[in-house]
Amino acid sequence: MKTNGYTFAELNGKEELIEEIRSVESKLQEQTGEPITLIAYEKERAGNGERA
């Protein structure tokens, strides 16, 4: 999926990063009382659609 110069970040095989995102989601849910989902994007390089 592409959104205004961003694409989903490739996190396959990066379990430590995924677990850190889940941990932050849990902390935010505790603080807000609402379910929170974080989405990781990467900024594309200008003009060529590649990841930065």
C-alpha positions as CSV (number, residue, x, y, z in Angstrom):
1,M,0.0,0.0,0.0
2,K,1.3,3.5,-0.9
3,T,0.1,6.6,0.9
4,N,1.5,10.1,0.0
5,G,5.1,9.1,-0.4
6,Y,5.0,6.4,2.2
7,T,4.8,2.6,2.1
8,F,4.4,-0.1,4.8
9,A,7.7,-0.8,6.5
10,E,9.1,-4.2,5.9
11,L,9.4,-5.8,9.4
12,N,9.4,-9.5,8.5
13,G,12.1,-11.2,10.6
14,K,12.4,-8.2,12.9
15,E,10.6,-9.7,15.9
16,E,12.3,-7.4,18.4
17,L,10.9,-4.4,16.7
18,I,7.5,-5.9,16.4
19,E,7.4,-6.7,20.1
20,E,8.5,-3.2,20.9
21,I,5.6,-1.8,18.8
22,R,3.2,-4.2,20.6
23,S,4.6,-3.0,24.0
24,V,4.0,0.7,23.1
25,E,0.5,-0.2,21.9
26,S,-0.3,-1.8,25.3
27,K,1.1,1.2,27.2
28,L,-0.9,3.6,25.1
29,Q,-4.1,1.6,25.7
30,E,-3.5,1.6,29.4
31,Q,-3.1,5.4,29.4
32,T,-6.0,6.2,27.1
33,G,-8.4,3.4,27.9
34,E,-8.9,2.8,24.2
35,P,-7.4,0.2,21.9
36,I,-4.4,1.6,20.0
37,T,-2.8,0.2,16.8
38,L,0.5,1.6,15.6
39,I,1.3,1.3,11.9
40,A,4.9,1.4,10.6
41,Y,5.6,3.2,7.3
42,E,8.8,4.0,5.5
43,K,9.2,7.3,3.5
44,E,9.9,6.7,-0.2
45,R,12.8,8.3,-1.9
46,A,11.8,11.4,-3.9
47,G,10.6,10.6,-7.4
48,N,11.4,6.9,-7.8
49,G,9.0,5.1,-5.5
50,E,11.8,3.3,-3.7
51,R,12.2,3.2,0.1
52,A,14.4,5.7,1.7
